[in-house]
Amino acid sequence: MYEQVLLWATPVFLLLMAVECAVARLRHRSPYRLADAITSVGLGALSTYLGVFTRLVTIGIYVWVYREARVTTLDAGSPWVWVTGLLLYDFLYYWNHRLGHEVNVLWAAHVVHHQSEEFNLSTALRQTGSGFLLSWIFYLPLAVLGFPPPLYLALSLIDLLYQFWIHSEQIGKLGLFDRIFASPSNHRVHHGINDLYVDRNYGGILIVWDRLFGTFQPELAAQPVVYGTRDPLRSWNPLWANLHTYAGLFADAWRAGSWTDKVAVFLRRPGWRPADAAARAPKPPFRLDAFTKFAPPLPRALGGYCLLQGFVIIGFGAHFMSVAPGWPTGAALAYLAALAASLWIIGGLAEGRREFVPLEMSRLGVLTFTGLLLLPAGARLAGGGGPLLVAACAALALWVWRAGRPLPRPARA
């Protein structure tokens, strides 16, 4: 149910992004960068596709705890149970979110959501693919208290969907609303890397949790928010976006001489490093005045190609979501791998890397061959489906080849 709701909501998300972009242009602002937005949407899509498999694990654990350890059984038809459940879920979300900024191994998953150096509705879709590993732990109290699994899923969707609209610079301060609820102004602060703003405003629906536990910070006109992370990704690669911080943690654990430090790497605050690991692989200290956005040049024709392919991959992803639950696991995983590889290649093209042009042309060739195999014989020949597919993929291959010609050749090692 969870992934299906997100799938149905996707057209609405894209429409609202278009509205936000139009409003910004009327105000002579530029809230979107094409490659950044494609990457954010791609990361959200990848997270949703992975959820077809990972949700089975997290929901399975919740169901087991609900069956074996609940102290009562709550009526999912009661409005009070819904209201109480949403308040409890949002309270637990606050602590999940807060510790996701305070514990390295949790930050390694959550960091994906903060990697964008822009702040717009596409940023809301930028979700982790590895959050399922540990985030489920925070919500087990709901199972123990007797909230039925379908209700838990509904509460998690409400909390998640609410947070979409607060990722925007086009909505200003909202007065009293800002004092009670998470809002665009409050959430802009949360995504800031300014000293004043970092690690603040964790609330999902209610900001009162931050006021109660001392993590609230209002947005100040004198301190414009700078978005991103203090250890920037500097890539449009959705796979590396999910692995980047984990790779750094494991590298530091390998370099650390003490077993205590090897464990502490994962449990201490982000930014902490063992002294010997830091000495072996030093990093410059973060300086806000030296921060620059990741912005490799992207030819207009290649940017248009990446945008089109982004929509095409989302379309294939919708098909994957509809068929994967009924497919054998191996076939569904192969389909998922193909989607992930496609997003990786488009990310490489968006970085203006010429070596990804032949990879994309190869991907189109595989897509053509696979499509011809899957088309019914009648559609392949008499119906014209085969020639049409070949012609479409050939036109796309020509487009990406011509668009990629101005790109610099990769440096030789």
N, C-alpha and C positions, 0 to 999 in steps of 0.2 A: 504493500500500500504506500509506504513512504516514498519510494522512488517513483511510483506512478503519479503521485500528487505533484512531485517536483517536475516530472515530465510534462504534465498538463499545464503547469504554471509557467513553463519556459517561454511560450509565445507571449504571455503577459509581461514577463520580465523583459524580453527583447523590445516589446512595444513601449514600455515605460522608459527604457534606455533611450529609444529614439525620441520620445517626448522630452526627456531631460536634455538631450543633445540639442534639440530645436530651441528649447527655452534658453539654454546657455548661449547659443549663437545669437538669439535676439538680444541678449545682454552683452554681446561682443566678448564672450568668454570662450575658452577652449578646454573643457573638462576632460576630453577624451583624446588619447593617443591611440592610433589604430592597433599597433602591435601589442601595446599593453592591454587593451580591451580584449583582443583576440585571445591573449594568454590567460587572462582572468576567466573568460567564459570557458575556454578549453579546460582549465583546471577544475572549474565547477562541473563540467560535463564528465571529466575523468573521475572525479569523486563520486558522482552519481552512478556511473557505470560500475565502479568498484563496489558500490553499495549493494548491488545485486547479490554479491557473494558475502561481503563483510557483515551486512545487516543480519544475515542468518546466524552469525556467531553472537553478535551483541544481543539480539532479541532472544536467541536461545538461552543465553545466560540469564537474562532478565526473567524469562518464563520459568526457568528452573528455580531461581530464588523465590519467585512468587509462589510456586507450587509447594516448595519445601520449607520456607521460612517466614511466610507472611503471618502476621499476628491477628489479622482480621481480613474480611472481604468487603470491599467498598462497592457501592452501587454506582456503576458507570452511567446510569440514567439520571442521577441526582445532579441538579445544577450546582449545589454546594460542593459536591465532590469535584466537579470540574474546576470551580473557582479556587478551592483549596489546593487542588492538584497543580494548577497553573502557578499559583504563588510558590508552592514548594519546589516545583520544577525550576522556576526562575531563580529561586534562592540557591539551589544546587548548581544551576548553570553559572551563577556568579562565582562560586568557589572553583568550579571546573575551569572557568575562564581565567580567574585570577591566578590559580596555580599553573595554568598554562603559560603564564608570563614569568613565573617565579621558580620553576623547576625545569632544568635544561631538557630532559627527555620529553616533557610535555610541550615545551616550547618548540622542539624540533618538528612536531606535528602542526602546531597552531601557527607557526611562523609563516606558512604558505599564505594565510589570509592577510598578512601584513606586508607582503613583499612588493605589492604595487606601490609605485611612487606617485600615483594619482589617487583621487578619491571621488568615485562616482558609483553609479548603480552596478556597473560591471564588477567593481571591487567586492560587492556583496556576494557575488557568485563565486568568487575565488576561494575555494574550499580545499581543505587537506584531503589526501587520500589515505593517510595513516592514523587519523584520529581515533578510529575504531579500536586501536590496540589497547588504549588505556582509559579513554573518556567514559566508557560504560560504567566504570567503577563508581563514579560520582552519583549515579542515578539509582543505584540499588536500594537506597532507603525507601524509594517509592514502592518498590516491589515488596519490601518487608512490611510496609504500612498497608499493603493490600490494594494498591491501584492496579486494576487489570491491565495486561499488556496492550490491548487495543487502545485503551485510554492513554497509556504512557506514550504510545506512538503519536497519537493525536496531539498531546501536549507538546511533544518535542517539535512537531511540525508547526504548531502555532507560534512557539517561541522563535523558531528559525525564520518563518515567513515574515513575522513582524519586523525582523531586523533588516529586511531588504531595503525598505524605504529610508532608513536612517543613514545610508551610505550615499550622501549627496551634499554637494556644496551649494545647490540651488535653493535650498530651504534655510532661511536664517533662524535666528533665535525665536522661541515660541513662548516666552514668558513663564507663566506658572507651570505649563506642561513640562518645560525643561527641568523643573525642580522635582518632579515626581517620576517622569518616564525617561527612558533612553530616547534620545532625539538626535537629529542630525548634528546639532551643535555639540552635544555631549559626546557623540561618537567620533566626530572629527578629532576631538582631543585624544580619544583612545588610540587613534591611528598615528598620532604625532610622535616624532623622534626628538622634539625639543626637550631640554632638561625639565622644563616645567610640566610637560604633558606626558612624558613616557610612563607607562604602567599606571594609567588612571582610567576611571570610568568603565568598569567591566560589565555593568548591568546589561541584561539582554532585553527585557521589557521595562523593568523598573530601575531607575537610577537611585532609588532610596537605599538600596543595599550599599552602594558606594558612600552615601552620606553616613550611613550607620557605622561602616567599618573603616572610614578614614581614607578612602581612595578616590574621593570626588575632586574634580578640578574643572571649574568653568572655563569656557573658551574666552580668551581675551583678545580684543581687537588689536591691542598693541603687540601681541605675540602671534603672528600668523602661523598656522600649523604647517609643518614640513612633514610629508608623508614618506613612509618606507620602513626600512629596518636599519639598525646600526651596523649590521654585517650584511651588506646588500648582495642580492642574488646576481645581478648584472647578467641576466639571461632571459630569453623568452622560452626556454626549454621547460615544458611542464613536468617532465620526469625528473630533471635535475632540481626543479623547484621543490619537489617533495623529498628529495634525498640530500639536498645541499647541507642542511644543518646536522643531520644524522652523520654525514660523512665527516664533518668537522669534529663532532664529538668522538667518534670512533678513532679518528686520527690522533686526537689529544690523549685518549685513553691508551692507545698504543705507545705513544711517546712517553707517557708518565712512567716513572720508575717505581713508584709506590703503588701497591694494590689498593690502599686507601684512596689515593688520588684517582686511580682508574675507575673506582666506583663513584667517587665524588663528582667526577666530570658530568655524570648523568643526573645527579641529584642536587647540585648547587645551582645558584642563579645563573641565567644567561649572561655571558661575558666573563664568568670566572674560568680561569685556566690554571692547571698545575704549573708551578714555577719552571720546572724542567721542560715541560711541553712548550710553554711560551718562549723559553730561551731557544729551543730547537727550531721553532717555526714562529718567529715574532710577527705580530700584526700591529700596524700603526694605530694609535689611539683614535677614537672617533672624534671628529671635529665637525660641528654643524656648519661652520663657515666654509669648510672645504667640501661639503656634500654637493654632488652633482647627480642629476638623473641619468639613468641608463638610456641612451638614445642613439643607437647605431643608425646610420642613414639607410633609408628604405625607399627605393625607386617607386614612384606612384603606380606603375603597372604591376609591379610585384606585390605591392600592398593591396591592390585590388584583387589580385589572384588569391592572396592569403585570406582576404575577407570572404570571397566566394567559397573557398574550400572550408573555411570555418563553418559556414552555413551547411555545406554538404555533409561535413562530418557530424554536425548536430542532427541532421536528418538520418544518417546511418545510425547514430546513437539512439534515436527514437525507435528505429526498427530493432536494434539490439535489445532495448528495454522491453519491447513487446514480445520478443521470441525467446530471449535467453532463459527465462524461468522454465520453459518447456523443453529446452535442448539438453542433450548430454553435457556433462560438466566440461569435458575436453573440448567440445565444439564451441561452447559458450566462452571458454577461456581463450581459445584461438581468435574468436571474433573480438573479444576485449583487447587482446594483444595487437590486433590489426588497427583498432581505433587508437590505441595508445601510440603506436608507431606513426600513425598518420598525424596525430597532434605533435609528436616530436619533430617530424619533418617540417611541418608548417611553422613550428617555432624556429627551426633553423633558418628557413627562408625569411622569416620576419626579422631575423638578426642580420639579414643581408649576407649570408654565408654561401658563397658560390658552390661549395662542395655539396650542398643540399639539392641543387638543381637536378643532377642526374639521379639522386635518390628519389626525388619526387616523380621524375619521368618513369623510373622503374616501378614506383608505387602505382602510377596510372596504368602501366602495362599489366601488372598483377590484377588490378581492379577490372581491366577489360577482359582478361582471360577468365577470371572467376565469374564475372557477369555472364559471359558467353556460356560457361558450363552450367550455370544455374537457370538461364532462360529456358523455358519450354521450347521444344523443337519448332513448334508452329510459330511462336513469337520470334524465334531466332532467325527464321528464314522468311516465310510468307508474310509474317506480320511486320517485318522490317526492323524488329528490335535489335538484331545483331549488328547490322550496318550502322544503325543510329548510334548504338553504344560505341562502336569503334570510331565513328566520326567525332563523337563528343570527346572521347578521351584523347584522340589525336589532336583536336583543336586545343584542348587544355595543355597537352604536352608542348605544342608549338608556342602557346602563350607563355608558359613558365620558362621555356628555353630562351625566347626573345627577351622576356623581362629580366632574366638573369644574366644576360650577356654583359651589361655594364658593370656588374659586380667585380670587385678585385679578386684576382686569383688567390687561393689560400697560400700562405707563406710556406716555403719548404723547410722541413726540420733541419 
